């Protein structure tokens, strides 16, 4: 029986404060989190591995002096390793793989005092923005189980949405923090490239497209966690711009009168659902009412021209990752070990040249330079997070044997998010709207390179003006 029934009425900072004041113990919080996981996970499949019970890996020991001491936490089963625990990246090919050590960011989570209680579901190798792997099964959206939870951090998003934990690790190489946050009615910030470490095994992920952070219920939790994890590790190939003061201090600080650009036109010309357009238009009016200057404007992002470069970078990195797995002693994949799209992306990557890869990186870097000029004029760009409300399960399939069809379907749904992976800028999805079907509609805001402080100030202002913390999926708040 839960000895702390108020558990999910607090965010992470609220729980940490209760622990500091002695009103609840870390053990009671751990028990409350495990109870929620046991209650909700069988129906939703958000968590694929738990720690701490008989026959399970031990809960990594947190630092009792950390700012989030005692707060339950989950990490995504992709690129984030906890020593001695399973790490499969959603793939049958990696069944039985055990992490030999901690990722740098996991070391920082432990230093922050977080209790890491398990790992969350992810699509195979993180190659798609849904969480429906063949190996571990699909994660269902708690707002409507017939809808996708988004991806690739869908397991983390669902775990937070239904109150298993107040925040969970996520990473984002094309929208994989922001997309599931939008699908599940949560706050999801992708930080600036290199703001948080991705080592020690690599210096960058997906050629710098991927950033590591979290999905949270509140803006202040996101800021506090980023304070605890930001900064380069020794040997990192590059670092994000210096932050002037803790990000948590930006939360609740007035942003001043921002110059905000707004667009609902999707890169690539893909159609945008009226619900997604309406969410942005309402947000623009809210920003004007808060005193900001708002224009209809957007930088040029030639998505159609860049799609071949995305495919080159995906293929090159996947080939390298599979080679690394084999060097570690695992035999080559057998038929059925890899999902169809994974196999096709690897085969395509094997036919791209070194010069193709360098050309793709240079194409991405040109976009970054162009965007730097635009964000010299505007402080923030507001767009839909996605072109559609949370889409049905199976809308994007990793078993599609037509790679061109798969890629076009993927970008048609997530046309707004990849631009900020290319440029490395911070961007967030805010849960400001729900449609008539009761589904959350995320609104994306982005700032210039290194501009998390601006995003935290504006996000907290919008959160205060239009609170979302009490919006919960039906039947999940007990």
C-alpha positions as CSV (number, residue, x, y, z in Angstrom):
1,X,0.0,0.0,0.0
2,X,1.3,3.4,-0.9
3,X,2.4,5.3,2.2
4,X,2.6,8.5,0.2
5,X,-0.6,8.9,-1.8
6,X,0.1,12.5,-2.7
7,X,3.2,11.4,-4.7
8,X,2.1,12.5,-8.2
9,X,0.7,15.9,-7.0
10,X,4.3,17.2,-6.8
11,X,6.9,17.9,-9.4
12,X,10.5,16.8,-8.9
13,X,11.6,19.9,-7.1
14,X,8.6,19.6,-4.8
15,X,9.4,16.0,-3.9
16,X,13.0,16.9,-3.3
17,X,11.9,19.7,-1.0
18,X,9.8,17.2,1.0
19,X,12.8,14.9,1.4
20,X,15.0,17.8,2.6
21,X,12.4,18.8,5.2
22,X,12.0,15.2,6.3
23,X,8.4,14.9,5.4
24,X,8.9,11.9,3.2
25,X,11.8,9.5,2.7
26,X,13.5,8.5,-0.5
27,X,12.4,4.9,0.3
28,X,8.7,6.1,0.4
29,X,9.1,7.9,-2.9
30,X,10.7,4.8,-4.5
31,X,7.8,2.7,-3.2
32,X,5.3,5.2,-4.6
33,X,7.0,5.2,-8.0
34,X,7.1,1.4,-8.1
35,X,3.4,1.2,-7.2
36,X,2.6,3.6,-10.1
37,X,4.8,1.6,-12.5
38,X,3.1,-1.7,-11.4
39,X,-0.4,-0.1,-11.8
40,X,0.1,1.6,-15.2
41,X,2.8,-0.2,-17.1
42,X,1.0,-3.4,-17.9
43,X,-1.5,-1.5,-20.1
44,X,0.9,1.1,-21.5
45,X,4.3,-0.6,-21.8
46,X,6.4,2.5,-21.1
47,X,9.0,0.8,-18.9
48,X,11.0,-2.2,-20.2
49,X,13.3,-2.8,-17.3
50,X,13.0,-2.0,-13.6
51,X,15.7,-1.9,-10.9
52,X,15.7,-2.6,-7.2
53,X,13.5,-5.6,-6.6
54,X,14.5,-9.3,-6.2
55,X,16.2,-10.5,-9.4
56,X,16.6,-7.0,-10.8
57,X,19.7,-4.8,-11.1
58,X,20.3,-2.7,-8.1
59,X,19.1,1.0,-8.0
60,X,22.3,3.1,-8.7
61,X,23.3,4.8,-5.5
62,X,22.4,8.5,-5.6
63,X,24.3,11.3,-3.9
64,X,22.3,12.4,-0.8
65,X,23.7,16.0,-1.2
66,X,22.3,16.4,-4.7
67,X,19.6,19.0,-5.4
68,X,17.1,16.3,-6.5
69,X,17.9,13.7,-3.8
70,X,15.4,11.0,-3.5
71,X,13.4,11.9,-6.6
72,X,12.4,8.8,-8.7
73,X,13.7,8.8,-12.3
74,X,13.8,6.6,-15.4
75,X,16.3,6.6,-18.2
76,X,15.7,5.8,-21.9
77,X,17.0,2.5,-23.2
78,X,18.9,4.2,-26.0
79,X,22.4,5.6,-25.7
80,X,22.2,6.0,-21.9
81,X,24.0,3.3,-20.0
82,X,23.7,2.3,-16.3
83,X,26.4,-0.1,-15.3
84,X,25.2,-3.7,-15.0
85,X,21.8,-3.2,-16.6
86,X,20.3,-4.3,-19.9
87,X,20.8,-1.9,-22.8
88,X,19.0,-3.1,-25.9
89,X,18.1,0.1,-27.9
90,X,14.7,-1.5,-28.6
91,X,16.4,-4.2,-30.7
92,X,16.2,-7.9,-30.7
93,X,19.7,-7.9,-32.0
94,X,20.9,-6.5,-28.6
95,X,18.9,-8.9,-26.4
96,X,21.0,-9.7,-23.4
97,X,23.5,-6.9,-23.8
98,X,24.6,-5.4,-20.4
99,X,26.1,-2.0,-20.0
100,X,29.8,-2.3,-18.8
101,X,29.7,1.2,-17.3
102,X,27.7,4.4,-16.7
103,X,27.2,7.1,-19.3
104,X,28.6,10.5,-18.2
105,X,25.1,11.9,-17.9
106,X,24.0,9.0,-15.7
107,X,26.9,9.8,-13.4
108,X,25.5,13.4,-13.2
109,X,22.0,12.1,-12.6
110,X,23.3,10.1,-9.6
111,X,25.3,13.2,-8.4
112,X,22.0,15.2,-8.6
113,X,20.5,12.7,-6.2
114,X,18.0,11.0,-8.5
115,X,16.9,7.4,-7.9
116,X,17.1,5.7,-11.2
117,X,14.4,3.0,-11.1
118,X,14.5,1.5,-14.6
119,X,14.6,2.1,-18.3
120,X,12.0,3.2,-20.8
121,X,10.8,1.9,-24.1
122,X,12.3,3.1,-27.4
123,X,12.0,2.2,-31.1
124,X,14.8,0.2,-32.6
125,X,18.0,2.3,-32.6
126,X,15.9,5.4,-32.2
127,X,15.3,5.6,-36.0
128,X,11.6,6.7,-35.9
129,X,9.4,9.1,-34.0
130,X,7.0,6.4,-32.7
131,X,7.7,3.9,-30.0
132,X,6.5,0.6,-31.4
133,X,9.4,-1.8,-31.5
134,X,8.9,-5.4,-32.5
135,X,11.2,-6.6,-29.7
136,X,9.6,-4.9,-26.7
137,X,6.2,-4.0,-28.1
138,X,4.5,-0.7,-28.6
139,X,4.1,2.0,-26.0
140,X,0.5,3.3,-25.9
141,X,-0.6,6.9,-25.5
142,X,-2.5,7.3,-22.2
143,X,-4.7,10.1,-23.7
144,X,-6.0,7.5,-26.2
145,X,-4.4,4.0,-26.4
146,X,-5.2,3.9,-30.2
147,X,-2.7,6.8,-30.7
148,X,1.0,6.8,-30.9
149,X,3.0,8.0,-27.8
150,X,5.5,9.6,-30.1
151,X,9.1,8.8,-30.2
152,X,11.8,8.0,-29.9
153,X,11.4,8.9,-26.2
154,X,7.8,7.6,-26.0
155,X,8.4,5.4,-23.0
156,X,9.8,8.3,-21.0
157,X,6.9,10.6,-22.0
158,X,4.2,8.1,-21.0
159,X,5.9,7.3,-17.7
160,X,5.8,11.0,-16.8
161,X,2.3,11.6,-18.2
162,X,0.7,8.9,-15.9
163,X,2.7,9.8,-12.9
164,X,5.2,6.9,-12.7
165,X,8.0,9.5,-12.2
166,X,7.9,13.3,-12.4
167,X,10.6,13.5,-15.0
168,X,12.5,11.1,-17.2
169,X,15.6,11.1,-19.4
170,X,15.1,11.5,-23.1
171,X,17.3,12.3,-26.1
172,X,16.5,14.1,-29.4
173,X,18.1,13.6,-32.8
174,X,15.2,14.8,-35.0
175,X,12.5,15.7,-32.5
176,X,12.6,12.7,-30.1
177,X,12.2,14.8,-26.9
178,X,9.7,17.3,-28.4
179,X,7.5,14.9,-30.3
180,X,6.6,12.5,-27.4
181,X,6.2,15.5,-25.2
182,X,3.7,16.9,-27.7
183,X,1.9,13.6,-28.0
184,X,1.6,13.2,-24.2
185,X,0.9,16.8,-23.0
186,X,4.2,17.5,-21.4
187,X,7.1,20.0,-21.5
188,X,10.0,18.7,-23.5
189,X,13.2,20.8,-24.1
190,X,15.9,19.8,-26.5
191,X,19.0,21.8,-25.3
192,X,21.7,23.4,-27.4
193,X,24.1,21.0,-29.0
194,X,26.8,19.9,-26.5
195,X,25.0,21.5,-23.5
196,X,24.9,18.0,-21.9
197,X,27.5,15.3,-22.4
198,X,26.8,12.2,-24.5
199,X,30.1,10.3,-23.6
200,X,32.2,8.6,-22.6
201,X,32.0,6.2,-25.5
202,X,31.4,8.9,-28.2
203,X,31.9,12.6,-28.4
204,X,28.7,13.2,-30.4
205,X,25.6,11.2,-31.5
206,X,24.3,11.2,-35.0
207,X,26.9,13.6,-36.1
208,X,25.9,16.2,-33.6
209,X,22.1,16.0,-34.4
210,X,21.3,14.5,-31.0
211,X,21.1,16.2,-27.6
212,X,20.4,14.6,-24.2
213,X,18.0,15.9,-21.6
214,X,14.5,15.0,-20.3
215,X,10.7,15.2,-20.5
216,X,9.1,16.9,-17.5
217,X,5.8,18.1,-16.1
218,X,7.0,21.5,-15.2
219,X,9.4,24.1,-16.7
220,X,11.3,24.5,-13.5
221,X,12.1,20.8,-13.3
222,X,13.6,20.9,-16.7
223,X,15.7,23.9,-15.7
224,X,16.9,22.3,-12.5
225,X,17.9,19.1,-14.2
226,X,19.7,20.9,-16.9
227,X,21.7,22.8,-14.2
228,X,22.6,19.4,-12.7
229,X,23.8,17.9,-16.0
230,X,25.1,20.7,-18.2
231,X,28.7,21.4,-19.1
232,X,31.3,19.5,-21.1
233,X,33.1,16.4,-19.8
234,X,36.9,16.2,-20.2
235,X,37.8,15.3,-23.8
236,X,34.4,16.4,-25.3
237,X,35.0,17.7,-28.9
238,X,33.1,20.9,-28.3
239,X,31.0,22.7,-25.7
240,X,27.8,24.8,-25.7
241,X,28.1,28.6,-25.1
242,X,28.6,29.6,-21.5
243,X,25.5,30.0,-19.3
244,X,25.5,33.3,-17.4
245,X,23.7,31.9,-14.3
246,X,21.7,28.8,-13.3
247,X,18.8,28.0,-15.6
248,X,16.5,27.6,-12.6
249,X,17.0,31.3,-11.9
250,X,15.6,32.1,-15.3
251,X,12.3,30.4,-14.4
252,X,9.9,33.1,-13.3
253,X,12.2,35.9,-14.5
254,X,10.4,38.2,-16.9
255,X,11.7,37.7,-20.5
256,X,11.2,41.4,-21.4
257,X,9.6,42.3,-24.7
258,X,10.6,39.6,-27.0
259,X,10.7,39.8,-30.8
260,X,8.8,36.6,-31.8
261,X,8.4,35.2,-35.2
262,X,5.5,32.8,-35.9
263,X,4.8,30.4,-38.7
264,X,2.3,27.6,-39.4
265,X,3.7,26.8,-42.8
266,X,5.6,23.5,-42.6
267,X,9.0,23.0,-44.2
268,X,8.7,20.9,-47.3
269,X,5.2,22.1,-47.9
270,X,3.5,19.3,-46.0
271,X,-0.1,20.0,-44.9
272,X,-0.7,21.1,-41.3
273,X,-3.8,20.1,-39.4
274,X,-6.2,22.9,-38.4
275,X,-5.8,21.9,-34.7
276,X,-2.0,22.5,-34.9
277,X,-2.5,25.8,-36.7
278,X,-5.1,26.9,-34.1
279,X,-2.7,26.0,-31.3
280,X,0.0,28.3,-32.7
281,X,-2.4,31.1,-33.5
282,X,-3.7,31.0,-29.9
283,X,-0.2,31.0,-28.5
284,X,0.7,34.0,-30.7
285,X,-2.2,35.9,-29.3
286,X,-1.3,35.0,-25.8
287,X,2.3,36.2,-26.4
288,X,0.9,39.5,-27.7
289,X,-1.2,39.9,-24.6
290,X,1.9,39.4,-22.5
291,X,3.5,42.3,-24.3
292,X,5.7,40.6,-26.9
293,X,6.1,41.8,-30.5
294,X,4.9,39.1,-32.9
295,X,5.5,38.9,-36.6
296,X,4.6,36.2,-39.2
297,X,8.0,35.2,-40.3
298,X,10.3,32.1,-40.6
299,X,13.8,31.2,-41.8
300,X,14.1,29.2,-45.0
301,X,14.5,25.5,-44.4
302,X,14.8,23.4,-47.6
303,X,13.6,20.2,-46.1
304,X,13.2,18.4,-49.4
305,X,16.7,19.3,-50.4
306,X,18.1,18.2,-47.0
307,X,16.3,14.8,-46.8
308,X,19.0,13.0,-48.8
309,X,21.6,14.4,-46.4
310,X,19.6,13.1,-43.4
311,X,19.6,9.7,-45.0
312,X,23.3,9.8,-45.6
313,X,24.0,10.8,-41.9
314,X,21.6,8.2,-40.6
315,X,23.1,5.5,-42.7
316,X,26.7,6.4,-41.9
317,X,26.1,6.5,-38.2
318,X,24.0,3.3,-38.2
319,X,26.8,1.4,-40.1
320,X,29.4,2.7,-37.6
321,X,27.2,1.7,-34.6
322,X,26.6,-1.8,-35.9
323,X,30.3,-2.2,-36.6
324,X,31.1,-1.1,-33.0
325,X,28.6,-3.6,-31.6
326,X,30.4,-6.4,-33.6
327,X,33.8,-5.3,-32.4
328,X,32.5,-5.7,-28.9
329,X,32.0,-9.4,-29.6
330,X,28.4,-9.7,-30.8
331,X,28.0,-11.7,-34.0
332,X,26.6,-10.2,-37.1
333,X,22.8,-9.8,-37.2
334,X,20.9,-12.8,-38.3
335,X,17.7,-12.6,-40.4
336,X,15.0,-11.1,-38.2
337,X,17.4,-9.6,-35.7
338,X,16.9,-6.1,-37.2
339,X,13.6,-4.5,-38.3
340,X,13.1,-3.8,-42.0
341,X,13.8,-0.1,-41.9
342,X,16.9,-0.6,-39.8
343,X,18.3,-3.0,-42.3
344,X,17.4,-0.8,-45.3
345,X,19.0,2.3,-43.7
346,X,22.2,0.3,-43.0
347,X,22.2,-1.0,-46.6
348,X,21.8,2.5,-48.0
349,X,24.5,3.8,-45.7
350,X,26.9,1.2,-47.0
351,X,26.5,2.6,-50.5
352,X,27.2,6.3,-49.6
353,X,30.7,7.5,-49.9
354,X,32.9,9.5,-47.5
355,X,32.5,12.5,-49.7
356,X,28.7,12.1,-49.6
357,X,29.0,12.2,-45.8
358,X,31.2,15.3,-45.7
359,X,28.9,17.0,-48.2
360,X,25.9,16.3,-45.9
361,X,27.6,17.8,-42.9
362,X,28.5,20.9,-44.9
363,X,24.9,21.2,-46.0
364,X,23.8,21.1,-42.4
365,X,26.4,23.7,-41.4
366,X,25.1,26.1,-44.0
367,X,21.6,25.9,-42.5
368,X,23.1,26.8,-39.1
369,X,24.7,29.9,-40.6
370,X,21.5,31.0,-42.2
371,X,19.5,30.5,-39.0
372,X,22.0,32.5,-37.0
373,X,21.1,35.5,-39.2
374,X,17.4,35.0,-38.7
375,X,17.8,34.7,-34.9
376,X,19.8,37.9,-34.9
377,X,16.5,39.6,-35.9
378,X,14.1,37.5,-33.8
379,X,14.5,36.2,-30.2
380,X,12.1,33.3,-30.6
381,X,10.4,31.3,-33.4
382,X,7.0,29.7,-32.6
383,X,5.7,26.8,-34.8
384,X,3.5,23.8,-34.4
385,X,5.5,21.0,-32.9
386,X,4.0,18.5,-35.4
387,X,1.9,18.8,-38.5
388,X,-0.8,16.5,-37.1
389,X,-2.4,15.7,-33.7
390,X,-1.1,12.5,-32.1
391,X,-1.3,10.1,-35.0
392,X,-2.7,6.5,-34.9
393,X,-0.6,3.5,-33.9
394,X,1.1,2.1,-37.0
395,X,1.0,5.4,-38.9
396,X,4.8,5.0,-39.3
397,X,6.1,1.5,-39.5
398,X,9.6,0.2,-39.1
399,X,8.5,-2.9,-41.0
400,X,7.9,-0.8,-44.2
401,X,9.9,-2.3,-47.0
402,X,9.8,0.9,-49.0
403,X,12.4,3.3,-47.5
404,X,11.3,6.2,-49.6
405,X,7.7,5.9,-48.4
406,X,8.9,5.5,-44.8
407,X,11.0,8.7,-45.0
408,X,8.3,10.8,-46.6
409,X,5.7,9.6,-44.1
410,X,8.1,10.4,-41.2
411,X,8.9,13.9,-42.4
412,X,5.3,14.7,-43.3
413,X,4.5,14.2,-39.6
414,X,7.5,15.9,-38.0
415,X,8.5,18.5,-40.6
416,X,8.9,21.2,-37.9
417,X,11.3,19.6,-35.5
418,X,14.5,18.5,-37.4
419,X,15.6,22.0,-38.3
420,X,16.8,22.6,-34.8
421,X,18.8,19.4,-34.7
422,X,20.5,20.5,-37.8
423,X,21.3,23.9,-36.4
424,X,21.9,22.7,-32.8
425,X,19.6,25.4,-31.4
426,X,17.5,24.8,-28.3
427,X,13.8,24.1,-28.9
428,X,10.9,23.0,-26.7
429,X,7.4,21.7,-27.0
430,X,4.9,23.2,-24.7
431,X,1.6,21.6,-23.8
432,X,-0.6,24.7,-24.2
433,X,-3.6,23.2,-26.0
434,X,-5.9,20.2,-26.3
435,X,-8.2,19.6,-29.2
436,X,-11.9,18.7,-29.2
437,X,-11.0,15.0,-29.0
438,X,-9.1,15.6,-25.8
439,X,-5.7,15.1,-27.4
440,X,-2.7,17.3,-26.5
441,X,-1.4,19.6,-29.2
442,X,2.2,20.7,-28.7
443,X,3.5,24.2,-29.6
444,X,7.2,24.5,-30.4
445,X,9.3,27.4,-29.4
446,X,13.0,27.8,-30.4
447,X,15.7,30.4,-29.6
448,X,19.1,31.2,-31.0
449,X,22.1,28.9,-30.4
450,X,22.8,28.8,-26.6
451,X,19.5,30.5,-25.9
452,X,18.0,28.2,-23.3
453,X,17.7,31.1,-20.8
454,X,15.3,32.8,-23.2
455,X,13.2,29.6,-23.6
456,X,13.0,29.0,-19.9
457,X,11.9,32.6,-19.3
458,X,9.2,32.5,-22.0
459,X,8.1,29.0,-21.2
460,X,7.6,29.7,-17.5
461,X,5.7,32.9,-18.4
462,X,3.4,30.9,-20.7
463,X,3.1,28.1,-18.0
464,X,2.0,30.7,-15.5
465,X,-0.4,32.3,-17.9
466,X,-2.0,29.0,-19.0
467,X,-1.1,26.3,-16.4
468,X,-1.0,22.7,-17.6
469,X,0.2,20.7,-14.5
470,X,-3.3,19.5,-13.6
471,X,-4.0,18.3,-17.1
472,X,-3.8,14.5,-16.7
473,X,-4.8,11.6,-18.9
474,X,-8.2,10.1,-18.0
475,X,-8.1,7.8,-15.0
476,X,-4.4,8.3,-14.1
477,X,-4.6,10.6,-11.1
478,X,-5.5,8.6,-7.9
